Amino acid sequence: MITQKSRKKTRVAPGPASDMHPADIKCALEKAGWSLRQLAIKNNLCPTSIAVTLKRRWPRVERIVADTIGLQPWDIWPSRYDENNNPIKFPVGKPSHKNYRAKHSTKDSEKR
């Protein structure tokens, strides 16, 4: 009986450019003589900061990783930067409409 293993699909950045694979970034850091933890501690960051940057946007830490590897951040993560090599910013926070009300409010005046 032949069984096929299901494989997880890898995420590819939209558009023509795709980011370096996190394992390739980690390998490049190790070739430069750094572990993720060592690099974070040297730059006064939480020891897990570099690992987080491999999956999420964090321009400051992306610059640290890129400088250590000897590349530019937009060469490593092209999906995170625009055509002018500026980090792409996404809106964060509350919606801008006036009738917004938090789902779990603790104030008595906002309870139904």
C-alpha positions as CSV (number, residue, x, y, z in Angstrom):
1,M,0.0,0.0,0.0
2,I,1.4,3.3,-1.0
3,T,0.6,6.3,1.2
4,Q,1.3,9.9,0.3
5,K,2.4,12.1,3.1
6,S,0.7,15.5,3.2
7,R,3.1,18.3,3.2
8,K,2.5,21.8,4.4
9,K,2.4,24.4,1.6
10,T,5.1,27.0,2.0
11,R,4.0,30.6,2.0
12,V,5.3,32.7,-0.9
13,A,5.2,36.4,-0.9
14,P,2.7,37.9,-3.3
15,G,4.2,39.4,-6.5
16,P,7.4,38.7,-8.3
17,A,9.8,38.8,-5.3
18,S,9.9,36.3,-2.5
19,D,11.6,36.5,0.9
20,M,14.6,34.4,1.8
21,H,13.6,31.3,3.7
22,P,14.1,31.6,7.5
23,A,16.4,28.6,7.5
24,D,18.6,30.3,4.9
25,I,18.8,33.4,7.0
26,K,19.6,31.4,10.1
27,C,22.3,29.5,8.2
28,A,23.8,32.8,6.9
29,L,24.0,34.1,10.5
30,E,25.6,30.9,11.7
31,K,28.2,31.1,8.8
32,A,29.0,34.6,10.0
33,G,29.6,33.2,13.5
34,W,26.3,34.2,15.2
35,S,23.4,32.4,16.7
36,L,20.0,34.1,16.8
37,R,20.2,34.3,20.6
38,Q,23.8,35.7,20.6
39,L,22.9,38.4,18.1
40,A,19.9,39.5,20.0
41,I,21.7,39.7,23.3
42,K,24.6,41.6,21.7
43,N,22.1,44.3,20.5
44,N,20.3,44.5,23.9
45,L,17.2,42.8,22.6
46,C,15.1,40.0,24.1
47,P,16.8,36.6,23.2
48,T,13.9,35.6,21.0
49,S,13.7,38.9,19.0
50,I,15.7,37.7,16.0
51,A,13.6,34.5,15.7
52,V,10.4,36.6,15.8
53,T,11.8,38.8,13.0
54,L,12.1,35.8,10.7
55,K,8.3,35.5,10.7
56,R,7.1,39.1,11.4
57,R,8.0,42.6,10.4
58,W,10.4,44.4,12.7
59,P,12.5,46.9,10.7
60,R,15.0,47.7,13.4
61,V,15.9,44.0,13.9
62,E,15.7,43.4,10.2
63,R,18.5,46.0,9.8
64,I,20.6,44.2,12.5
65,V,20.2,40.9,10.8
66,A,21.0,42.3,7.3
67,D,24.1,44.1,8.5
68,T,25.4,40.9,10.1
69,I,24.8,38.9,7.0
70,G,26.2,41.7,4.7
71,L,23.0,42.3,2.7
72,Q,20.3,44.9,2.7
73,P,17.0,44.2,4.5
74,W,15.0,44.6,1.3
75,D,17.1,42.0,-0.4
76,I,16.3,39.5,2.4
77,W,12.6,40.4,2.8
78,P,11.4,42.1,-0.4
79,S,7.7,41.6,0.5
80,R,8.2,43.9,3.6
81,Y,9.6,46.9,1.7
82,D,8.2,49.1,-1.1
83,E,9.9,50.1,-4.4
84,N,11.7,52.9,-2.6
85,N,13.2,50.5,0.0
86,N,11.0,51.9,2.8
87,P,9.3,49.5,5.2
88,I,5.7,48.9,4.3
89,K,3.5,50.1,7.2
90,F,0.2,48.5,8.1
91,P,-2.5,50.3,10.1
92,V,-2.6,49.3,13.7
93,G,-5.1,50.1,16.4
94,K,-8.7,50.9,16.7
95,P,-11.0,51.4,13.6
96,S,-11.5,55.0,12.8
97,H,-15.3,55.0,12.6
98,K,-17.1,56.9,15.4
99,N,-19.5,54.0,16.4
100,Y,-16.6,51.7,17.4
101,R,-17.0,50.1,20.8
102,A,-14.7,47.6,22.3
103,K,-16.1,44.1,22.5
104,H,-15.1,43.5,26.1
105,S,-15.5,46.8,27.9
106,T,-15.1,46.9,31.7
107,K,-16.7,50.4,32.1
108,D,-20.2,50.5,33.4
109,S,-21.2,53.2,31.1
110,E,-20.4,51.1,28.0
111,K,-22.2,48.0,29.2
112,R,-25.6,47.2,27.6
